[in-house]
Amino acid sequence: MRRLAVLSLHSSPLAQPGTGDSGGMNVYVRELVASLAQAGVAGDVYVRRWRADLPEVVAVEPGFRVVHVPAGPLGLAKEQLPTVIDQWTDGVLAHLRGDGEVDAIHANYWLSGVAGHSLKHTLDLPLVSTFHTLARVKAETGDAEPQRRVDAETEVIACSDAILASCMAEAEQLQRLYGAPPDRIEIVPPGVDHAFFSPGDRRGARAALGLGDGPVVLFVGRIQPLKGLDIAVRALAALGRPDAVLVAVGGPSGPAGEAELDRVRSLAADLAVADRVRFVAPQPHHLLSTYYRAADVTLVPSRSESFGLVALESAACGTPVVAASVGGLRTLVEHGRTGFLVEGRAPAAFAAAAARLLDHPEQAARMGADAAARARGFTWSTTAARLRRIYADLTSRALVDCS
C-alpha cells in the first residue's frame, strides 16, 4: 500500500472544527491521514472548494495533501450538496488521472460515498467507507434524513469492500439497519493525540480561561439540536448550585444552528442561568485540552453518536464524562468507573450524575484517573496501523461487485 485517495466532499481537515459542518469528522480525517503518512502511506484528501482563495493543492505535511475540487457555487448549503456530487466526482477523477495512481479509495460520509462508489467502478479500485453518522440511526432518535440519503447509504454499503465501524454498536447498526455483510465490517476505533490531550493542572487551566473556583461543567460541540446543548443548560439549572457555570464551546451548525443558538440563549434566560452559561467560539482543536482540564465534568447529551471524540478527549485529559447512553458513547464511558451513562433525555438525570462528581471530589479524581488510563489505549498510530493492513489486504482481493 503506497498511496490513498481520501474523499471528504463536505468537510475539510483544514477547516476549524465546531464551525459550520466541521466537527469530529474533520479531526478524524486530519489525524488519520497524518498518521498514515507517518507510517509510509501517502494520502490526498479531496474536498469541495468552499472559498475562492484556496489553492488547488495544499501540502499539509510530507505525504499528506489536501486537494480542492470546484463543484457548484462556493456558498452552497450542505443540503444542496447532493446536486453537485457528479460534478465533484468528475473533478476528483480528472485530478487522479493526471496526478498518478492510487491503490485505494477511502470515502467519508454518504456524500463522499456516492462519489467513491462511482470512482471505484471507473478506476477498478477497492472502496473503504466510513459513514460517521447514518440516516437510519438518526431517524430512530427523531432526526429524519431525506430518503435519497438512505438509498445512497444502502447502495454504498452494498458495494464497499470494507465498511469501517468505530465500535461494536456501530457495526450492529450497519447490520441491523442496512444489511451490511459482517465479514466486510471492520471495527477500527479512532484515536486521540495524547501529546495535546493529557491530564494537567486544573487551577492553571482555569486561570488561563478566566474561570473561578466554582464548579465548571463543560459542553463541546456544534450547536444543533442533535448535540443537546439545551439538555446541558437544563441540567445546569437542575443542579441547584448557584456557583456552577456551564462553558459551551462551539458554533451554530446546519440549517437549524442559528435558531438553536437563539433557543438555547432564551432557555438559559427563562431558567435564570444566563449569567452562568459562557458561550465560547470554536477553538483550534489542540487548545480544547485547556477547557477539558479546567472542567469538573464534561456533558455529552447527544441524541446519537457513532463514536464520540469529545468524550474520548475529555477522558484523556482526566475529566470524567456524563454522557447519553447511545452509540459509541457506551464503549467510551465505563459507567461508574470512568464516568456515567444516562438513559433517556431527562436533564435531571444528567444533573444528578454531574452532582455525584461535584459532591464527591475524591471519587471524581479516581474516575478521572481511570478515564485517562483507559483513553491511553486509543491512539491514532494504532488506528493507522490497523487501516494500513486493511488497505493492503483489499488490494490483493477481488473487488465486491454490486452490478
N, C-alpha and C positions, 0 to 999 in steps of 0.2 A: 504494500500500500504506500503510494508516494504522494498523491495529490487528491484533494477532495473539493467538490463544489457544494457549498453550504447555501441553501436558499432561505432567505428571510425577507420576503417581499415587503411586509408592512412595518417592520421593526428593526432598526439598525443598531448594531452593537456600539456605534459611535454616539447614539442619542442618549440624553440624560434620562436614566430610569426614574419613573414616578411622574413623568410629564407625558401628556397626550396618551398614546397607546403603548408607551415604553414602560416596561416593568421587568419582572423576573426573567422573561424570555430574552431580553437584551443581555442581561447578565449571563444567562446560560450560554448563549451563542458566543459572546466575547470570551468568557473564561474557558469554554470548551475548545474553541479553535486555537486560542493561545496555548493551551496545554498540549493539544495535538501537534502544533508547530514545534514546541519544545521537544516532543517525542519523535520528531522526524517526519510527520505527515503535514505537508503544506496545505493550507486551506484558503480558498477565496470565498468570501461571504457576499452573496449577491442580494442587494436591496433595491427598492424603488427610489429613484432620485426624488427627494422631497424639498430640496432647496436649490435655487438656481446657481449658487456659487460653489457647489460641491464639485470637486474634480472627479473625473471618471473613476480613477483608482486611487485609493489611499493605502499606503503601506503602513500598517499598524506596528508591526514588528517583523523580524525575519520569519518568513514562512506564513504570514498572516496578512491578507489584504482584504479591503472592502471595495467592492465594485458597484458603482451607482448606475443603474439602468433606467433610462427615462421611460415613463409609461403614463400617459394621461396628464392632466393638469397637476401642478405641484401641490396645490392645496386640497387635493381630493380627499374626502372623508373616508374613513375606514369602511363604512357601509357601502361605499361606491367602488371599492377596490376590485370586487369580482368582475366589473366591466372592463378592466384593463389587464386581467391575468394573461390573456393570449398575447397581447402586445408586449408585456413584460417578458413572457416566456421566449418570444422571438428575439428579444434583445439579449437575454441570457445566452440563448443558443448561438447567436452571432458572435458574442464575446468568447464563448467556449471554443468555437471552431477557429477563431483567429488567434487564440492565445495558448493553444496546446491542449493535450489530452488530460483528462481526469480519470480517476479509477472508480469513483462512486459519487452518488448524489445524496445529500442529506437535507431533507426538507423539514422546515419548522413551521407549524401551524397549518391549518387547512388550505389557506390561500396558496402558500408555497407548495403544499402537497399536490394541488391541481397542476401547477407548473412542473413539479418534479415527475408526476405521472406521465405527462406528455414527453418530457425530456428523456425519461427512461426508455421509452419506446423508440424515440428518434435516434438516440445515441447508443442504444443497447447496453445500458449501464445499470448496475444494481441501485435500487432506491431504498434508502433508510428514512423512516418518517418518525418525527416527534410531534405530537399534536398540542402539547402544553395544556390545552383545555379541549373538551369535547362537547358538541352541541347537545347530545342526548343526556349527558351528565348535568349540564346546566339546566336543561328542561325539567329534570327531576326536582330541582330546587327552585323552580319558578322563573327561571331566566330563559325564556323561549328564544330560539335562534331560527333564522329562515330555513325553510325546507331545503333550499339549494345547498346550504352548508351540510346538512345531514346527509344528503345524497352524495356530495363530494367526498366527505369523510368516509362514507361506506365504500365508494369506488377506490379511493386511495389505499385504504386498509386492505382491500381485496387484492391489490397488485403490489403492495410493498414487499420487498424481500426481507426486511426486518422492520418491526414496529417497536419503538423504544417506549418503555413504561418506567416511570421514576420509582415505582413501588408496586407491591403486590396488589394493592387496592386498585390502582390504575389498570393493571393487567387484567384483573377480574372485570372491570368496567368495559374494557375493549372486547372481551369475550362475550359478556352478557348482553351488551347493547349493540354490538356491531358484528358479532360472529367471527371475530379475529381468530385465526388458527393459533392455538397455543404454542406450536413449535416455531412460529415466526415472531413471537413476542420475546423481547429481551429486556430484562429488568436492569436498568442502569441508572442508579441514583445520581443526581447532580452533586457537586461538591461545594466547598466553601474555602475562601482564601484565608488561611489561618495566619498569614503574615499581617493581615489587617484586622480580622475578626478573631479576637482572643480576649481573655479576661484582662481587666485593667482597673485602675483606681477610680472608684465611683465618685469620690469627692472631687478629684481633679477634673473628671468629665463634666460634673455639674458646674463647676466653676467656669469651665471653658464655654458652657452653653448659657450661663447666666441663670442657672436654676438654684433654688434654695435647698433647705434641708428636709422639706416635707416630702411625702410620698410622691413618686413620679411613675405614672402609668404611660406606656408608650404604644402608639399605633404607627406603623409604617406601611404605606401602600398607596396605590392610586385611589383617588376619591371617586367612587362609583358605587351604586347600590350593592353590587356583588361582594365588595370587600367589607361592608358592615361597619363603617365608621360611626353610624348612628347608634349601633349597639354599644360601641365603646363610650360614647357620650352618655348614654343612658346608664351604663354601668358606673361611670364616674359619679353620677348623681345618686345612684343607689348605694354607693359606698358609705355615704354619710360621714365622710371625712373632709371637713372644710379646708384642711391644709393640703389635700391631694390635688395634683394637677395632671391633666392629660396633654401629652405632647403628640401632635398628629403631623407626621412628616409625609408629604406627598401633595400632588396636584390633581385637579379635575381631569377625568379621563372619559372618553367616549361621548356619545351624543347627550347623555344624561348627566355628565360630570359637573357642569356649572350649576345645574338645577340641584344636584345632590349636595354640592357645597353650600348653596343658599339654604337648603332644607336643614342641613346639619347645624349651620350657624343659628338658624331660627329655633331649632330644637334646643340648642345649648342655652339660648336666651330664655326660652319658656321654662326650662328646668332650673334656671337661676345658677348655671355653672359657666356662663360665657366668659367670665373673668378668670376661669381656671382651665380653659381649653386654649392651648397655644398652637396655632396653625403655623407650620414651618414649610417653606417652599421645598420642592425636591432637592435633594443634596447629591453631590458626587458620591458614587457608590462607596468608595473607601472611607468617606467621612461618616457614614452611618454608624460605624463602630462606636464613635463617641456617644451617640444617642443611646445605643444599646447599653453601654457601660453605665450611663447616667441613670437608667431606669431601674426601678424595683421589680417591675413586671412588664412584659410585652403582651398585649392583647392581639389575637388573630381571630376575629369573629367572622371570617369569610363564609359565604353560603356554600362555596365549593372551592377546593384547591387540589390540583393534581399532585402537587408536592408541598410547596410552602417554604420558599427560600428564606423569607423573613423569620420564620420560626427557627430555622437552622442557624441563621446568622446570629440571632439573639442568644440561642443556646451556646454557640461558640464563644460569645462574649461573657458567658457566665450569668446571663439573666434568664430566670425562669419564664416560661410561656404559659399563658392561659389561652387555649385555642379551641375553636369549634371542632367537634369530633367528626370530621369529614375528610374523605380522600387521603392524601398523603400525610396530613397532619397527624393521623392516627399512628403513622410509622415514626414520625419525628419526635413526638411527645410521648414519653412513658408516664402514664397517669400516676400521680402520687410520688414519682421519683424525680423526674426532670421538669415537671410542670403539671398542669391539669388540663384534661379534656372536658369540654362542656357539651352535653347532649342538648339539642334544641337551640332556640334563639332567644331565650329569656335573658334580658340584661341582668336581672337579679342573680341568675346563676353565675354569670361572668363576674359580677361584683363579689359574690360570696367566695369564689375561688381566689380572686385577687386579694380579698381581705385575709384569707388564710395565710398568704405570703406576707402581707404587710404587718399582720398582728404577731407573726412568729418569725422574726428575722433570722434566728439561728437555723430553723428549718429551711427558710428561703435560701440561706447561704449554702446549705448542704445540697439542696436541689440544683442551685446554680452551678456548683462544682461538678455534680453528676452530669448535668446537661452539657457542660463544656467538655467533659471527658468523653461523653458519647458522641459529641459533634466532631471530635478529632478523628473519628472513623470515616468521615466524609471529606474526601479531598478531590480536587479536580484532576490531579495526576492519576489517581486511581480510575476515575471516570474515563479519562482519555486512554489509558492502557486497555481498559475493557472494550472501548469502542474501536480502538485500533485493531484488536483481534477480530471483532465482528466484521469490520470493513474488509480485512484481509480474507476472512473466510468466505464472504459473499463474492469476492472477485474470482474465486475458484469454483463457484457453484453455478448450476443452470438457473437462469432468472425465472421468477414467478411469471407465468403468462396468464393474463386476465382476458385474453381475446376469446 
